[in-house]
Amino acid sequence: MKPSISVKVFAFVIMLSLVLTACGGNSKKAEGEVNIIAWASYIERGENDPAVDWVTAFEAETGCKVNVTVAATSDEMVSLMTAGGYDLVTASGDASLRLVYGETVQAIDVSRIPNWSKVDPRLQDAPWHTVDGKHYGVPYQWGPNVLMYNTDVFPEAPTSWSVVFEEQTLPDGKSNKDRVQAYVGPIYIADAALYLKARNPELGITDPYELTEEQFAAVVALLKSQRQIVSKYWGDYLVQVEDFKTEGFVASSSWPLQVNLLQLDKAPISSIVPSEGATGWADTTMMSATAPHPNCAYLWLNHSIDPKVQGDVAYWFGSAPSVPEACNGASELFGTEGCAANGFDTFDQIYFWKTPIADCGNGNNNCVTYDRWVEEFTSIVGQ
């Protein structure tokens, strides 16, 4: 007996629902493309290494072409998102709250993201993307701002950030003046605050992003002093790699990415999270409040936290995945040792980037806001 037309239609509907579920639980029609602002090396389609590609299969499966605009700084990301025309941005914590409070991004419906349950619980409600109980993005990757150093100059690992903040003689008998670097972004003020938190406990710093006027003044004074020994600030990771190869720099704050690249080139480089701890970044993929392709955007959000994708990204970027399953061999590239190599166990030592606001977190609203951070840091770097 032939099945009736109604039975055939019912079977087709079931099959269609299964396909849509496999594509991210989003039954709404995909628009054909998605526009993403991202850090360099964050979204790869095999152009740099054929084995490093988490875009091609996504495009084939969903019909959403991935268009990537690379941004070099958080400020550039905020500017591009504010201008409009983009769907998603991989925002760091020094940009995310600016985007939220500026109403540039929208709250995310996590019910449309089947992989959400796989996200590290420590990141699901993180304050840099969760406001009033609403999630304004999906955690992507994270990592510490490590102290990178030259092992020829430091036969034993330096244990304190003092080697980049205070003029001193290094183990090779030479001064650190003009041989250390600092990060170029205003958020670097938090690195100095974290150092002073340990060095000068009488200041009462509890959170390096929540600074009173007195605490902020002390941190600015330290950075002005540091300016005398820092001849160059870094912002581009590839430029910093070259600086450590050819320009005589021996210590700096850095990312695991630069450390990995230099070690691959057999450079005498290692890194450490010093005794004072470290700041760090936890990037969140956030959706524009006026996203032109929201359905493709939701499909990408779900894809971005697939365990294999997470492992592939962590392998390529030198970061730690936001999905713990990625540590267990979900990615052949990342393997089972990748998380240990990329600092997954340093999570509790990290003070993650977040946008400084007036709210001090203790009922007071007298903390120095990000616009002042920008003003003071720009003045210091320009000296």
C-alpha positions in Angstrom: 0.0 0.0 0.0 1.3 3.4 -1.0 1.7 6.0 1.8 -0.8 8.8 1.6 0.1 12.3 0.7 -0.5 13.5 4.3 1.9 10.8 5.5 4.6 11.9 3.0 4.1 15.5 4.1 4.4 14.6 7.7 7.6 12.6 7.1 9.1 15.6 5.2 8.3 17.9 8.0 10.0 15.6 10.5 13.1 15.3 8.2 13.2 19.1 7.8 13.0 19.7 11.5 15.9 17.2 12.1 18.1 19.0 9.5 17.3 22.4 11.1 18.1 21.1 14.5 21.5 19.8 13.2 22.2 23.3 11.9 21.8 24.9 15.3 18.2 24.6 16.4 17.2 27.6 14.3 14.1 27.0 12.1 14.2 30.6 10.7 15.5 31.1 7.2 19.2 31.8 6.9 19.9 35.0 5.0 22.9 33.7 3.1 25.8 35.5 4.8 27.1 36.8 8.2 29.4 39.7 8.7 31.8 39.3 11.6 34.4 41.6 13.2 37.2 39.5 14.7 40.7 39.6 16.0 43.4 38.4 13.5 43.6 34.6 13.3 40.3 34.1 15.1 38.3 32.9 12.1 40.2 30.7 9.7 39.1 29.1 6.4 42.3 27.2 5.5 44.0 30.0 3.7 47.0 30.1 6.0 47.0 26.4 6.7 44.7 23.9 5.0 44.3 22.0 8.2 43.1 25.1 10.0 39.6 25.7 8.8 36.3 26.0 10.7 34.5 28.1 8.1 34.2 26.0 5.0 32.1 23.3 6.5 29.9 25.8 8.2 29.2 27.6 5.0 28.4 24.3 3.2 26.1 23.2 6.0 24.2 26.4 6.5 24.4 28.3 3.3 25.7 31.3 5.3 28.8 32.9 3.7 31.2 34.2 6.4 32.6 37.6 5.8 35.4 38.6 8.3 36.7 42.1 9.0 39.9 42.0 11.1 40.2 44.7 13.8 43.5 45.5 15.6 42.1 47.0 18.8 39.0 47.0 21.0 38.4 50.6 20.3 38.3 49.8 16.6 35.8 47.0 17.2 33.5 49.4 19.1 33.8 52.0 16.3 33.0 49.5 13.6 30.0 48.0 15.5 28.7 51.5 16.2 28.9 52.4 12.5 26.6 49.4 11.7 26.4 46.8 9.0 27.9 44.0 11.0 26.3 41.0 12.6 28.8 39.8 15.2 32.0 40.9 16.9 34.5 38.9 19.0 34.7 41.5 21.8 37.1 41.5 24.6 36.1 42.5 28.1 37.4 46.1 27.7 34.8 46.6 24.9 31.9 44.4 25.8 30.2 46.5 28.4 30.7 49.6 26.3 28.8 47.8 23.6 26.1 46.7 26.0 25.5 50.1 27.7 25.8 51.8 24.4 22.9 49.6 23.2 25.1 48.6 20.3 24.5 44.8 20.9 21.5 42.8 21.8 20.7 40.2 24.4 21.1 36.6 23.1 18.4 34.0 23.3 20.4 31.0 24.5 17.5 28.7 23.7 18.5 29.1 20.0 22.0 27.9 20.8 22.0 24.1 21.4 25.7 24.1 22.3 25.2 26.7 25.1 25.1 23.9 27.7 28.7 23.0 26.8 30.1 26.4 27.7 32.3 26.4 30.8 30.0 27.3 33.8 32.6 29.8 35.0 32.0 31.8 31.8 28.3 31.4 31.2 27.3 34.3 33.6 30.6 36.3 33.4 30.0 40.0 34.3 31.7 41.2 31.1 28.8 39.9 29.0 25.9 39.3 31.5 23.9 42.3 32.6 20.7 42.1 34.7 20.6 38.4 34.1 20.7 38.8 30.3 23.5 37.3 28.2 24.8 39.7 25.6 27.0 37.2 23.8 28.5 33.7 23.7 32.0 33.1 25.2 34.6 32.3 22.5 38.1 32.0 23.8 40.2 33.3 26.7 43.7 33.5 28.0 46.1 35.3 30.4 48.3 38.3 29.7 51.5 36.5 30.5 55.0 37.8 31.3 57.0 36.8 28.2 60.7 36.7 28.7 64.0 35.8 27.0 65.5 32.7 28.6 69.0 33.7 27.6 68.6 36.9 29.8 66.5 35.1 32.5 68.0 31.6 33.1 65.4 31.4 35.8 61.9 32.6 35.3 61.2 36.1 36.7 58.7 35.8 39.5 57.4 39.4 39.5 56.0 42.0 37.1 58.6 44.4 38.6 61.0 43.5 35.7 58.7 45.6 33.4 57.5 48.2 35.8 60.7 49.3 37.6 64.1 50.1 36.4 66.6 47.4 37.5 69.5 45.3 36.5 68.6 42.1 34.8 70.4 38.7 35.4 72.6 39.4 32.3 74.1 42.4 34.2 72.4 45.0 31.9 69.6 47.4 32.7 66.0 46.7 31.6 65.8 50.3 30.3 64.7 50.3 26.6 64.5 46.4 26.7 61.0 45.9 27.9 57.6 46.6 26.4 54.1 47.3 27.6 50.7 46.9 26.0 49.4 49.9 24.1 45.7 49.8 25.2 44.3 51.9 28.1 43.2 48.6 29.7 46.9 48.1 30.5 46.2 50.4 33.5 44.7 47.3 35.1 48.1 45.5 34.8 49.8 48.3 36.8 46.9 48.3 39.3 47.3 44.5 39.8 51.0 45.0 40.4 50.4 47.7 43.0 47.6 45.6 44.6 50.4 43.2 45.7 53.3 45.7 46.1 51.4 48.4 48.0 48.5 46.7 49.9 47.9 49.9 51.9 46.3 51.3 48.8 43.4 48.9 49.3 43.0 47.8 45.7 40.7 44.8 45.5 39.8 44.9 41.9 42.2 46.3 39.3 39.3 47.6 37.2 37.6 49.3 40.1 39.9 52.2 41.2 39.1 55.2 43.4 40.7 58.5 42.6 43.5 57.9 45.1 44.2 54.4 43.8 44.0 55.6 40.2 46.5 58.4 40.9 49.0 55.9 42.3 48.6 53.6 39.3 49.1 56.6 36.9 52.2 57.6 38.8 53.7 54.1 38.3 52.9 54.1 34.6 54.6 57.5 34.2 57.6 56.1 35.9 57.5 53.0 33.7 57.4 55.2 30.6 61.1 56.0 31.2 62.1 52.4 30.6 59.6 51.4 28.0 60.8 52.6 24.5 58.0 50.9 22.6 54.4 49.8 23.3 53.0 46.8 21.4 49.5 46.4 19.9 50.1 44.2 16.9 51.1 40.7 17.9 53.1 40.1 14.8 55.1 43.3 15.4 55.9 42.2 18.9 57.1 38.8 17.6 59.5 40.6 15.3 60.6 43.0 18.1 61.6 40.1 20.2 63.5 38.5 17.4 65.4 41.6 16.1 65.0 44.6 18.3 66.6 43.4 21.6 63.5 43.3 23.7 63.7 40.7 26.5 60.5 41.1 28.7 56.9 42.2 28.2 53.3 41.5 28.9 52.1 39.3 26.0 49.7 36.7 24.8 50.3 32.9 24.6 50.0 33.4 20.8 53.3 35.3 20.6 55.0 32.9 22.9 53.9 30.0 20.8 55.0 31.7 17.5 58.4 32.6 18.9 59.0 29.1 20.3 58.0 27.6 16.9 60.9 29.7 15.5 63.2 28.2 18.1 63.6 31.6 19.8 64.8 31.6 23.5 61.4 32.5 24.8 59.2 31.4 27.7 56.4 32.8 29.8 55.0 32.8 33.3 52.1 34.2 35.3 54.0 36.0 38.1 53.3 35.9 41.8 51.0 39.0 41.6 48.7 37.1 39.1 47.8 38.5 35.7 45.1 40.3 33.8 43.5 38.4 31.0 41.0 38.5 28.2 37.8 36.5 27.7 36.4 37.2 24.4 32.6 37.1 23.7 30.9 36.8 20.3 28.2 39.5 20.5 25.4 40.3 18.1 24.6 43.8 16.8 21.3 45.3 17.9 20.7 45.9 14.2 22.3 42.7 12.8 21.3 42.5 9.1 21.6 38.6 9.2 20.5 37.5 12.6 19.6 33.9 11.6 23.0 33.2 10.1 24.4 35.0 13.2 22.7 32.5 15.5 23.9 29.6 13.4 27.5 30.9 13.8 27.1 31.5 17.5 26.2 27.8 17.9 29.0 26.7 15.6 31.6 28.8 17.4 31.2 26.8 20.6 31.3 23.3 19.0 34.0 21.4 20.9 36.0 20.7 17.8 35.9 24.3 16.6 36.9 25.5 20.1 39.9 23.2 20.1 40.9 24.2 16.6 40.7 27.9 17.5 42.7 27.3 20.7 45.4 25.4 18.8 45.8 28.1 16.2 45.5 31.2 18.4 47.3 29.9 21.5 44.2 30.5 23.7 42.1 28.5 26.1 38.7 27.2 24.9 35.4 28.3 26.5 34.1 24.7 26.1 35.9 22.2 28.4 35.1 19.3 26.1 37.7 20.8 23.7 40.4 19.7 26.2 39.5 16.0 25.7 40.6 15.5 22.1 37.6 16.8 20.3 40.1 18.6 18.0 42.9 16.5 16.5 45.0 19.7 16.2 44.6 20.6 19.9 44.8 17.1 21.2 44.5 16.3 24.9 47.6 18.3 26.0 46.5 21.6 24.5 44.6 23.0 27.4 47.6 22.4 29.8 50.0 24.1 27.3 47.7 27.1 26.8 47.1 27.9 30.5 43.6 26.4 31.0 44.5 25.8 34.7 45.4 29.5 35.2 41.8 30.6 35.2 41.6 31.4 38.9 44.8 33.5 38.7 43.4 35.8 36.1 41.7 39.2 36.5 39.7 39.3 33.3 39.4 42.5 31.3 36.2 44.4 31.9 35.2 47.9 31.1 35.8 50.3 34.1 32.6 52.0 35.2 31.7 54.2 38.1 30.1 51.4 40.1 32.8 50.1 42.4 30.9 46.9 43.1 30.6 47.7 46.8 27.6 50.1 46.8 29.8 53.1 45.9 29.9 54.9 42.6 33.1 56.8 42.9 35.4 54.6 40.7 37.2 56.1 37.8 35.5 55.4 34.5 37.0 54.2 31.2 37.0 57.6 29.5 39.5 58.8 32.2 41.6 55.6 31.6 41.8 56.5 28.0 42.7 60.2 28.6 45.5 59.4 31.1 46.9 56.5 29.3 47.0 58.3 25.9 48.9 61.1 27.7 51.4 58.7 29.1 52.1 56.9 25.9 52.5 60.2 24.1 55.3 61.4 26.4 
